[in-house]
Amino acid sequence: MPRRSFLRFSRQRWLRLFFYLNLALVVGLIAHQVWLYVAEPKFESVHTLEVANIREVLTGRSDYRFAVVGNINNSVSVFQEEIVPLINQGGIDFLISAGNAVNGGQQESYQAIYRSLEKLNVPYLLTYGDNEDSDFGSYLFYEYFGPHFYSFVAGNSHFIFLDGTGKSSTSWQLDWLSRELAASEAQHKFLFVGLPLHNVVSDAPLFEADNYLNDPRLADGIMALAEEYGVDTVFSANLTLFSQQTVNGVDYVTTGGAGGILIDADSSFHHYVIVDVASDNVAIAPVRLNVDSPGWWRMVTSVWSTLYAFFYVSYTRFLLIVGVLTLLTLRLHRLIFEDRDYYPDFDIDPTPFLGKSLRVAMVSNNYFPFVSGVSVSVDRLRNGLRALGHSLQLFVPRYREAWQDDSSIKRIPTLMAFGQKGEFRLTNPFSARFRRCLRAFKPDLIHVHHPFWLGSMGLFMGRRLKVPVIYTYHTRLEHYAHFVPLPGALFRNLISHYLIKRFSNRCQGVIVPTYSAEEYLRMIGVKTPTLVQPTGIDVERFSQVDESELDALREQLGVSASRKILISVSRISKEKNIGFMLESLAELRSQGHEDFHLLLIGDGPDREAIQTQIDTLKLTSQATLVGAVSPERMALYYHLGDLFVFASTSETQGMVILEAMSAGLPVVAVRSSGIDDVVRQGVNGFKTPQNRQAWGQKVVELKDSAALRQQLGKQASHFAEEFDIANFASAVANFYAEVLAKYHSPSR
């Protein structure tokens, strides 16, 4: 692909780049948020130290002064930049927040208020309020500062902090408060609760009607105990104003001006409260910050202060929101405003690549000597493309057994082997030799045959080498859940489909063997250009055999000439549904149909289990497990048969069915994707539901009618001729040319 200037990207590529940058930002910010919640706290149990400091400050003193603030809301411009310097310079002994020191219970809010409070030169304490409780902040408050309600005695005063949020039990708190006050011998008693008691605040804003303590039993209980035990003052926050009222000898002070949003009212202004304590007297007065400002201006500046605090404290959260909204906007723009054409681009001219000898690197997780449908398909495509003059380099696993390798086959070292005979090989996808050989080959394109392991590395190398990647969808992964060390339903219903979709959409082209397979890919969301092309077969090799070799094979197997021979070829494994076929044949035998003999060709992990089932069903004399047969001798076995039977529902094509057809065998198969496009009902065979009676009926129909077998067998042979290897390779080569032309198009 020709190099392009970074600044000459098309508008679409700029948008795509912007999308991925935002995606990276969002992922990074989410990781940061997660880290905040799992990292070890930089501070904890702050109140333990602060209470000790206050006690030390008040030791032996009967006169002192402290400040009370409410609704700091993480304010920087008001609390941190104005109130804190005044507290540090004003002869204040300590500071108490009456509630809402943070603007929310998030991790970053607690860390920010800690940084602000540490600028004080005096001890400080926090009351647990509504904001501290929000966003699941209760456990953070407990971890960072201490319990939600607590008390201590310092000097001649008793300080009591309550939880008005409803997080703590009302009965427990009232009983605890009663015992605390009854046992107190302090001269002065101060009580702090984050939410004001409803009936001790006059002229509160109507829109803050929900900002009171909403538990009448707790509110009435606090007032009754305060009056009974001579509490000096009850402090609270949560309303954006200053209010002081005396009820039955108890002062109730609400302070909410240390940084939150103000309202256009005379009682709403930025302030903090000074409490002067003498031996027998307590004086309370607010200290106004914006003395001469009109109400509307105080409201405007408070809004600005709150916005500034939000950005200062939660800028990462803000960026996360912006990033998510940007991703959503880009996605909606793409869905709504970008013109999309779901038809092929007919302006793409593949001609320059049609007459060119292409260098094709093929990557597969299995190959000969391991015999499988994928191995056969890869080998046939390789031979067909080479016959057309293309250069092939095959990257496949290394096996113990030898194979007729030539210089075009590169074996990748194996990390682990699975299966009874080690036939499933996990190669080293990071092999330096693999990457080195692939680079040295300088492919025009890479063709992968699996969506994982070596296939994933092939896709990666395609991007590194800037060449298109083609993927052939061979296998219905959901039917192989029993091989995967994950919950079966999870892999079968979710992971397998997602894996196929994601991998296919990252490739530049996908080859599927049947239209039903293409329909499946479209249903799960694959949008990559697709070629529907069944794997080719060597029609000439399967259509004719040496009669003397056929007679020798019949004698070797000892099959009676009076029986009709049923041929089935598949891997002996659970996903091939062989048990269904044996049970159906057992039913036929019980109905008196004994003139058949099944030759089951193949090998696999369930061979012993299938043999046990044959013995259990008493089919020993009518079913033979032949085992693995070399590809060179398969034509003989097909020609030995009278019809081909198949029950697998996990195929994407059923290549052995086409091989059997090319040998003139009619087919009886279970209807499924892959089978549906190959077996034409009543033309080259029959396809039935997965029903033993229906399937067995069609077997009997063909078994008992020589004329029907001959007619369908002849039509099957003609049908198979369309799938010759030469046609297969030519169609794939043309698809290569189309993909290459589109990949190297200037508009890409």
C-alpha positions in Angstrom: 0.0 0.0 0.0 1.5 3.4 -1.0 2.6 5.7 1.8 0.4 8.7 2.5 1.1 11.9 4.3 -0.4 11.9 7.8 -1.9 15.3 7.1 -3.6 14.1 3.9 -5.9 11.6 5.6 -9.4 11.5 4.2 -12.2 13.0 6.3 -13.4 9.5 7.1 -10.0 8.4 8.4 -9.7 11.6 10.5 -13.0 10.8 12.1 -11.9 7.2 12.6 -8.7 8.3 14.2 -10.6 10.8 16.4 -13.0 7.9 17.4 -10.1 5.6 18.5 -8.3 8.4 20.4 -11.5 9.1 22.3 -12.0 5.4 22.9 -8.4 5.2 24.3 -9.2 8.2 26.5 -12.4 6.6 27.8 -10.7 3.3 28.5 -7.8 5.1 30.3 -10.2 7.2 32.4 -12.2 4.1 33.4 -9.0 2.4 34.4 -8.1 5.4 36.5 -11.5 5.4 38.2 -11.1 1.7 39.0 -7.6 2.3 40.3 -8.8 5.0 42.6 -11.2 2.5 44.2 -8.7 -0.4 44.5 -5.5 1.5 45.5 -4.4 1.7 49.1 -5.8 4.9 50.7 -3.3 7.7 51.3 -5.0 8.6 54.6 -7.4 6.8 57.0 -9.1 7.2 60.3 -8.3 10.9 60.3 -10.7 11.7 63.2 -8.6 9.6 65.6 -5.7 11.9 65.3 -7.8 15.1 65.0 -9.8 14.3 68.2 -6.5 13.8 70.1 -5.2 17.1 68.8 -8.4 19.0 69.9 -8.1 17.5 73.3 -4.5 18.6 73.6 -5.4 22.1 72.4 -8.2 22.4 75.0 -6.4 20.8 78.0 -6.8 23.0 81.0 -8.8 25.7 79.2 -12.3 26.9 79.8 -12.2 29.7 77.2 -11.7 28.9 73.5 -13.2 29.4 70.1 -13.9 27.2 67.2 -15.4 27.6 63.7 -18.3 25.7 62.1 -18.8 25.4 58.4 -21.5 23.8 56.3 -21.8 22.9 52.6 -18.2 23.2 51.7 -19.0 21.0 48.7 -15.3 20.7 47.8 -15.2 24.5 47.1 -11.8 25.8 46.2 -12.5 29.5 45.5 -14.6 30.0 48.7 -13.5 27.5 51.3 -9.9 26.8 50.3 -8.9 30.3 49.1 -11.0 32.5 51.4 -12.2 30.7 54.6 -9.0 28.6 55.3 -6.7 31.7 55.3 -9.1 33.5 57.7 -9.3 30.5 60.0 -5.5 30.2 60.1 -5.1 33.9 60.9 -8.1 34.4 63.2 -7.2 32.8 66.5 -9.4 29.7 65.9 -8.6 26.6 67.9 -10.3 24.0 65.6 -12.8 23.7 62.8 -15.9 21.5 62.5 -17.8 20.8 59.3 -21.6 20.5 60.0 -22.1 18.4 56.9 -21.6 18.3 53.1 -17.9 18.9 53.1 -17.8 17.0 49.8 -20.0 17.5 46.8 -20.4 13.7 46.4 -19.3 10.5 47.9 -16.8 9.6 45.1 -13.3 8.7 45.8 -11.8 11.8 44.2 -14.1 14.1 46.2 -12.8 12.7 49.5 -9.3 13.0 48.4 -9.9 16.6 47.3 -11.5 17.6 50.6 -8.6 16.0 52.5 -6.1 18.1 50.5 -8.1 21.3 51.3 -8.4 20.5 55.0 -4.7 19.8 55.3 -4.1 23.5 54.5 -5.6 24.3 57.9 -3.2 25.0 60.7 -5.8 23.8 63.2 -7.4 20.4 63.9 -10.7 19.6 62.1 -13.6 17.2 62.2 -16.4 16.2 59.8 -20.1 15.5 60.3 -21.6 12.8 58.2 -24.1 14.4 55.9 -26.1 13.8 52.7 -23.3 14.4 50.3 -20.9 12.2 52.3 -23.5 9.4 52.0 -24.2 9.8 48.3 -22.7 7.6 45.5 -22.0 4.8 48.0 -19.6 7.1 49.9 -20.6 5.8 53.3 -17.8 3.2 53.4 -15.2 5.7 52.2 -16.2 8.2 55.0 -15.8 5.3 57.5 -12.4 4.3 56.0 -11.0 7.8 55.6 -12.3 9.6 58.6 -14.2 7.4 61.0 -17.7 6.2 62.3 -20.8 7.9 61.1 -21.8 9.0 64.6 -19.3 9.5 67.5 -18.6 11.7 70.5 -15.7 13.0 72.6 -15.0 15.3 75.6 -12.4 18.0 75.4 -11.8 20.8 77.9 -15.1 21.6 79.5 -17.2 20.6 76.5 -18.9 17.4 75.1 -19.0 17.2 71.3 -21.6 14.7 69.8 -21.9 13.9 66.1 -25.0 12.2 64.7 -26.0 10.5 61.4 -29.1 12.1 60.0 -29.0 10.3 56.6 -30.9 7.2 57.6 -27.8 5.0 57.2 -27.7 4.3 61.0 -30.6 2.9 63.1 -32.8 5.6 64.6 -33.5 3.6 67.8 -29.9 2.8 68.3 -28.8 6.4 67.8 -31.4 7.8 70.2 -30.6 5.2 72.8 -26.9 6.0 72.4 -27.5 9.8 72.5 -29.5 9.4 75.7 -26.8 7.5 77.4 -24.1 9.9 76.2 -26.0 13.0 77.5 -27.1 11.3 80.8 -23.5 10.4 81.6 -22.0 13.7 80.5 -20.5 16.0 83.2 -19.3 18.6 80.8 -20.2 22.2 81.3 -21.1 22.7 77.6 -22.7 20.3 75.1 -22.6 20.7 71.3 -24.5 18.4 69.0 -23.9 18.1 65.2 -26.3 16.5 62.7 -25.8 17.0 59.0 -29.5 17.7 58.2 -31.5 20.5 59.9 -34.5 19.7 62.0 -37.6 20.8 60.1 -39.3 22.8 62.7 -36.4 24.9 63.8 -35.7 26.7 60.6 -37.9 29.6 59.5 -38.2 30.9 56.0 -36.3 28.0 54.3 -36.4 27.9 50.5 -39.4 26.1 49.1 -37.3 24.1 46.6 -35.1 22.8 49.5 -38.1 21.2 51.2 -36.4 17.8 51.0 -33.2 19.0 52.6 -34.4 18.5 56.1 -33.9 15.5 58.3 -36.8 13.3 57.0 -37.1 11.0 60.0 -39.6 12.7 62.4 -38.9 10.2 65.2 -35.2 11.0 65.1 -35.8 14.8 64.8 -38.3 14.9 67.7 -36.0 12.6 69.8 -33.0 14.9 69.3 -35.0 18.0 70.3 -36.4 16.3 73.4 -33.1 15.0 74.6 -31.4 18.3 73.9 -33.9 20.1 76.0 -33.8 17.5 78.8 -30.0 17.5 79.2 -29.3 21.2 78.5 -27.5 21.0 75.1 -26.1 24.4 74.2 -26.3 24.3 70.5 -27.4 21.9 67.7 -25.5 22.6 64.4 -26.5 21.4 61.0 -26.0 22.1 57.3 -27.7 21.1 54.0 -29.6 24.4 53.5 -28.0 27.2 51.5 -28.4 29.8 54.2 -27.6 30.9 57.8 -30.3 30.4 60.4 -30.2 30.7 64.2 -33.2 30.0 66.4 -33.7 29.2 70.1 -36.3 26.6 71.1 -36.9 25.9 74.8 -33.4 27.1 75.7 -31.5 25.2 73.0 -29.9 27.1 70.1 -30.4 25.6 66.6 -27.9 26.8 64.0 -28.0 26.0 60.3 -25.0 27.0 58.3 -24.7 26.3 54.6 -22.5 29.0 53.1 -19.0 27.5 53.0 -19.0 27.0 49.3 -22.2 25.6 47.8 -24.7 27.4 45.5 -26.5 30.3 47.0 -30.0 31.6 46.4 -31.2 35.1 45.9 -32.3 35.6 49.5 -31.0 37.8 52.4 -30.2 34.7 54.6 -28.2 33.0 51.8 -24.5 34.2 51.7 -21.1 32.7 51.9 -20.0 32.6 55.5 -18.6 30.5 58.4 -19.7 30.5 62.0 -17.5 31.5 65.0 -18.4 29.9 68.4 -16.8 31.6 71.4 -16.9 29.5 74.5 -16.4 31.1 78.0 -16.5 29.3 81.2 -20.3 29.8 81.5 -21.3 31.4 78.2 -21.5 30.5 74.5 -21.6 33.2 71.8 -22.3 32.4 68.1 -21.9 34.7 65.2 -21.6 34.3 61.4 -18.7 35.8 59.5 -19.9 37.0 56.1 -17.6 36.9 53.1 -19.4 38.8 50.4 -20.6 41.6 52.7 -22.0 44.2 50.3 -22.9 42.0 47.3 -26.6 41.9 46.1 -28.4 38.6 46.3 -28.4 37.9 42.5 -24.6 38.5 42.3 -24.0 36.2 45.3 -26.0 33.5 43.4 -24.0 34.0 40.2 -20.6 33.8 41.9 -21.7 30.7 43.9 -22.7 28.9 40.7 -19.3 29.8 39.2 -17.6 28.6 42.4 -19.5 25.3 42.2 -18.6 24.7 38.6 -15.0 25.4 39.3 -15.1 23.0 42.2 -16.6 20.3 40.0 -13.8 20.7 37.4 -11.1 20.9 40.1 -12.3 17.8 41.9 -13.9 15.6 39.1 -12.1 16.6 36.0 -11.4 13.0 35.2 -15.1 12.2 35.6 -15.9 15.2 33.4 -13.4 14.1 30.7 -14.9 10.6 30.9 -18.4 12.0 30.3 -17.2 14.2 27.4 -15.3 11.2 26.0 -18.4 8.9 26.1 -20.6 11.6 24.6 -18.1 12.2 21.9 -18.0 8.5 21.1 -21.8 8.4 21.0 -21.9 11.5 18.7 -19.3 10.0 16.3 -21.3 6.8 16.2 -24.6 8.6 15.6 -22.9 10.7 12.9 -21.8 7.6 11.2 -25.2 5.9 11.4 -27.2 9.0 10.3 -25.2 11.2 8.1 -22.6 9.0 6.4 -23.8 7.6 3.1 -23.5 3.9 3.1 -23.8 1.5 0.1 -24.4 -2.1 1.0 -23.7 -3.2 -2.5 -20.2 -4.0 -3.9 -18.2 -1.1 -5.2 -18.5 -1.7 -8.9 -16.0 1.1 -9.6 -13.2 -1.1 -8.2 -11.2 -2.6 -11.1 -9.6 -5.9 -10.2 -8.0 -6.3 -13.6 -4.4 -5.4 -12.6 -4.4 -8.2 -10.1 -6.2 -10.8 -12.3 -3.3 -11.4 -14.6 -0.7 -11.2 -11.9 1.1 -14.1 -10.2 0.2 -13.4 -6.5 2.2 -14.3 -3.5 -0.2 -15.9 -1.0 0.7 -16.8 2.6 -1.7 -19.3 4.1 -2.0 -19.8 7.8 -3.8 -22.7 9.4 -4.0 -24.3 12.9 -4.1 -27.8 11.4 -2.8 -29.6 8.3 -1.6 -33.0 7.2 -0.7 -35.4 8.6 -3.7 -34.6 10.7 -6.7 -35.4 8.5 -9.6 -33.0 8.8 -11.9 -31.1 6.6 -9.8 -27.9 7.1 -6.6 -29.8 6.2 -8.2 -31.2 3.0 -9.6 -27.8 2.1 -6.3 -25.9 2.6 -4.4 -28.5 0.6 -6.8 -28.4 -2.3 -6.8 -24.6 -2.5 -3.0 -24.6 -2.3 -2.7 -27.0 -5.2 -5.4 -25.3 -7.2 -3.8 -21.9 -6.8 -0.3 -23.2 -7.7 -1.8 -24.7 -10.8 -3.0 -21.2 -11.8 0.6 -19.9 -11.4 0.4 -18.3 -8.0 3.1 -18.6 -5.3 2.0 -20.2 -2.0 3.7 -20.3 1.4 1.9 -22.4 4.0 2.4 -21.8 7.8 1.1 -24.8 9.8 1.8 -26.7 13.0 4.6 -29.2 13.4 3.5 -32.8 14.1 5.4 -35.9 15.2 4.5 -37.8 12.0 6.3 -36.9 8.8 4.6 -35.5 5.8 5.6 -34.9 2.2 6.6 -31.3 2.9 8.3 -29.2 0.3 9.9 -25.7 0.6 6.5 -24.0 0.4 5.4 -25.5 3.8 6.8 -23.9 7.0 6.2 -25.8 10.2 5.7 -23.8 13.4 7.0 -25.3 16.7 4.3 -26.7 19.0 3.8 -25.6 22.6 1.2 -28.1 23.6 -0.7 -31.0 22.0 -4.2 -32.2 22.8 -6.3 -35.2 21.8 -5.7 -38.9 22.0 -2.9 -38.8 19.4 -1.8 -35.2 20.0 -3.7 -34.2 16.8 -4.6 -30.7 18.1 -1.5 -28.6 18.2 -1.1 -25.3 20.0 1.7 -23.7 18.2 3.9 -20.8 19.3 2.1 -17.8 17.6 5.0 -15.5 18.7 7.6 -17.6 16.9 10.3 -15.4 15.5 10.8 -17.9 12.7 7.1 -17.5 11.8 7.4 -13.8 11.6 10.8 -13.9 9.9 9.7 -16.3 7.2 6.4 -14.4 6.6 8.3 -11.2 6.1 10.8 -12.8 3.9 8.1 -14.2 1.7 6.7 -10.7 1.1 3.1 -11.8 0.5 0.6 -9.8 -1.5 -2.1 -11.1 0.9 -2.5 -13.5 3.9 -5.2 -16.1 3.9 -6.1 -17.5 7.4 -8.3 -20.5 8.1 -9.0 -20.0 11.8 -10.2 -17.0 13.9 -7.7 -17.6 16.7 -4.2 -18.7 17.6 -2.1 -18.7 14.4 -5.0 -17.1 12.6 -4.9 -14.1 15.0 -1.1 -13.8 14.4 -1.8 -13.9 10.7 -4.2 -11.0 11.0 -1.7 -9.1 13.1 1.1 -9.7 10.6 -1.3 -8.5 7.8 -1.6 -5.2 9.5 2.1 -5.0 10.1 3.0 -5.8 6.5 0.1 -3.7 5.2 -1.5 -6.4 3.1 -5.1 -7.6 3.1 -6.2 -10.6 5.1 -8.7 -13.2 3.9 -10.5 -15.5 6.3 -12.2 -18.8 5.4 -15.1 -19.6 7.8 -14.7 -23.4 8.0 -16.1 -24.3 11.4 -19.2 -23.7 13.5 -17.4 -23.0 16.8 -20.5 -23.2 18.9 -20.7 -26.9 18.3 -17.2 -27.4 19.8 -18.1 -26.0 23.3 -17.3 -29.4 24.8 -13.6 -28.9 23.9 -13.3 -25.5 25.5 -12.5 -25.1 29.3 -15.3 -22.6 29.8 -19.0 -22.9 30.8 -20.6 -24.6 27.7 -23.6 -22.2 27.5 -21.3 -19.1 27.8 -19.1 -20.3 24.9 -21.9 -21.7 22.8 -24.3 -18.7 23.0 -22.0 -15.8 23.4 -18.2 -16.2 23.0 -18.1 -18.3 19.8 -20.4 -15.9 17.9 -18.5 -12.8 19.2 -15.2 -14.3 18.2 -16.3 -15.1 14.7 -17.9 -11.6 14.3 -15.0 -9.6 15.6 -12.4 -11.6 13.6 -14.3 -11.5 10.4 -14.9 -7.7 10.6 -11.2 -7.1 11.1 -10.4 -9.0 7.8 -10.7 -7.5 4.3 -12.5 -10.5 2.9 -14.3 -13.7 4.1 -14.9 -16.9 2.2 -17.8 -19.1 3.2 -18.7 -22.5 1.7 -22.5 -22.1 1.6 -25.2 -19.4 1.5 -26.5 -20.6 4.8 -23.1 -19.9 6.3 -23.1 -16.4 4.8 -26.6 -15.8 6.3 -25.3 -16.8 9.7 -22.4 -14.3 9.4 -24.7 -11.5 8.4 -27.1 -12.3 11.3 -24.3 -12.0 13.9 -23.1 -8.7 12.4 -20.3 -9.5 9.9 -20.0 -6.7 7.3 -16.9 -7.7 5.5 -17.2 -8.5 1.8 -17.9 -12.2 1.4 -17.4 -14.9 -1.3 -19.7 -17.9 -1.2 -17.5 -20.7 -2.6 -17.6 -24.4 -1.5 -14.3 -26.1 -1.2 -13.4 -27.8 -4.4 -13.0 -31.5 -4.9 -11.0 -33.6 -7.4 -13.9 -34.8 -9.4 -11.9 -36.9 -11.7 -10.2 -38.8 -8.9 -13.4 -39.6 -7.1 -15.5 -40.4 -10.2 -13.3 -43.4 -11.3 -11.5 -46.2 -9.5 -9.7 -49.4 -10.5 -12.2 -52.3 -10.3 -9.6 -54.8 -9.2 -8.7 -52.6 -6.2 -12.3 -52.3 -5.4 -12.8 -56.1 -5.4 -9.8 -56.5 -3.2 -11.2 -53.9 -0.7 -14.6 -55.6 -0.7 -12.9 -58.9 0.1 -10.6 -57.3 2.7 -13.6 -55.9 4.6 -15.6 -59.1 4.3 -18.8 -57.3 3.4 -21.6 -59.5 2.1 -22.7 -58.9 -1.5 -26.4 -59.3 -0.4 -26.2 -56.2 1.8 -26.5 -52.5 0.7 -23.4 -50.6 1.8 -24.0 -47.4 3.7 -20.9 -45.1 3.8 -20.3 -42.4 6.3 -17.2 -40.3 6.7 -16.5 -38.0 9.6 -14.4 -37.4 12.6 -15.5 -39.7 15.4 -16.5 -37.0 17.9 -19.5 -35.7 19.7 -20.3 -32.8 17.4 -20.7 -35.2 14.4 -24.0 -36.7 15.9 -23.0 -40.3 15.1 -25.1 -41.6 18.0 -28.3 -40.4 16.3 -27.4 -42.3 13.1 -26.7 -45.5 15.0 -29.9 -45.3 16.9 -31.8 -44.8 13.7 -30.2 -47.8 12.1 -31.0 -49.9 15.2 -34.6 -49.0 14.8 -34.5 -50.1 11.2 -33.0 -53.4 12.2 -35.7 -53.9 14.8 -38.3 -53.4 12.0 -36.7 -56.2 10.0 -34.4 -54.2 7.8 -31.2 -56.2 8.1 -29.9 -56.0 4.6 -27.5 -53.1 5.2 -24.0 -52.6 6.4 -22.6 -49.3 7.7 -18.9 -48.5 7.1 -18.1 -45.6 9.4 -14.8 -44.1 8.2 -12.8 -41.8 10.4 -11.1 -41.5 13.8 -11.4 -39.3 16.8 -11.7 -39.1 20.6 -15.1 -40.8 20.8 -14.1 -44.0 18.9 -14.4 -46.2 22.0 -17.7 -44.7 23.0 -19.1 -45.2 19.5 -17.9 -48.8 19.4 -19.6 -49.4 22.8 -22.8 -47.9 21.4 -22.6 -50.2 18.4 -22.2 -53.2 20.7 -25.0 -52.0 23.0 -27.4 -51.5 20.1 -26.5 -55.0 18.7 -25.2 -53.6 15.4 -21.9 -55.3 15.5 -22.6 -57.4 12.4 -24.1 -54.4 10.6 -21.8 -51.5 11.5 -18.0 -51.4 11.2 -15.7 -48.7 12.5 -13.1 -48.6 9.7 -10.9 -46.0 11.3 -8.8 -43.4 9.4 -8.3 -43.8 5.7 -5.7 -42.0 3.7 -7.1 -39.4 1.3 -5.6 -41.4 -1.7 -7.8 -44.4 -0.9 -11.0 -42.6 -0.1 -12.4 -42.9 -3.6 -12.3 -46.7 -3.3 -14.5 -46.6 -0.2 -17.0 -44.3 -1.8 -17.4 -46.6 -4.8 -17.8 -49.5 -2.5 -21.0 -48.0 -1.1 -24.6 -47.9 -2.4 -25.5 -44.6 -0.6 -23.9 -42.0 1.7 -25.4 -41.3 5.1 -24.6 -38.3 7.3 -26.0 -36.9 10.6 -23.7 -34.0 11.6 -25.3 -30.7 12.3 -22.0 -28.8 12.9 -20.8 -28.5 9.3 -20.3 -25.3 7.3 -20.3 -27.3 4.1 -20.0 -31.1 4.4 -17.2 -31.6 1.9 -17.3 -35.4 2.2 -20.9 -35.2 0.8 -19.6 -33.6 -2.4 -16.9 -36.3 -2.6 -19.5 -39.0 -2.2 -21.7 -37.4 -4.9 -18.7 -37.2 -7.3 -18.5 -41.0 -6.8 -22.2 -41.4 -7.8 -23.6 -41.9 -4.3 -27.0 -40.4 -3.4 -27.1 -38.9 0.1 -29.3 -39.0 3.2 -28.4 -36.3 5.7 -29.8 -34.4 8.6 -30.9 -30.9 7.6 -28.6 -28.1 8.9 -26.6 -25.1 7.8 -23.9 -26.3 5.4 -25.9 -29.4 4.4 -28.9 -27.5 3.2 -27.1 -25.9 0.3 -25.4 -29.0 -0.9 -28.1 -31.7 -0.7 -31.0 -30.9 -3.1 -34.1 -32.7 -1.9 -35.1 -35.5 -4.3 -32.4 -34.5 -6.8 -29.1 -35.8 -5.4 -30.4 -37.2 -2.1 -32.6 -36.4 0.8 -32.3 -34.2 3.9 -34.6 -34.7 6.9 -35.2 -33.1 10.3 -33.2 -34.7 13.2 -35.9 -37.3 13.6 -34.9 -41.0 13.6 -38.1 -42.2 11.9 -37.9 -39.6 9.1 -34.2 -40.1 8.5 -34.5 -43.9 8.6 -37.5 -43.8 6.2 -35.3 -42.1 3.5 -32.5 -44.6 4.0 -35.0 -47.5 3.4 -36.4 -45.7 0.4 -33.0 -45.5 -1.3 -31.8 -48.9 0.0 -34.8 -50.7 -1.5 -35.0 -49.0 -4.8 -32.1 -49.6 -7.2 -33.7 -47.3 -9.8 -34.0 -44.4 -7.4 -30.4 -44.9 -6.3 -29.2 -44.9 -9.8 -31.2 -41.8 -10.8 -30.2 -39.7 -7.8 -26.6 -41.0 -7.9 -26.3 -39.9 -11.5 -27.7 -36.5 -10.7 -25.4 -36.2 -7.7 -22.4 -36.9 -9.9 -23.4 -34.2 -12.3 -24.0 -31.8 -9.4 -20.5 -32.4 -8.0 -18.8 -31.6 -11.3 -19.6 -27.9 -10.6 -17.2 -28.0 -7.6 -14.0 -29.1 -9.3 -10.8 -27.8 -7.7 -10.0 -25.8 -10.8 -13.3 -23.8 -10.5 -12.8 -23.5 -6.8 -9.2 -22.1 -7.1 -10.2 -19.7 -10.0 -13.1 -18.3 -8.0 -10.9 -17.7 -4.9 -8.2 -16.1 -7.1 -10.8 -13.7 -8.6 -11.9 -12.8 -5.0 -8.3 -12.1 -4.1 -8.0 -9.7 -7.0 -11.2 -7.8 -5.9 -10.0 -7.6 -2.3 -6.5 -6.4 -3.4 -8.0 -3.8 -5.7 -10.2 -2.4 -3.0 -7.4 -2.5 -0.4 -5.1 -0.5 -2.7 -7.8 1.9 -3.9 -6.8 5.6 -3.4 -10.2 6.2 -1.7 -9.6 3.7 1.0 
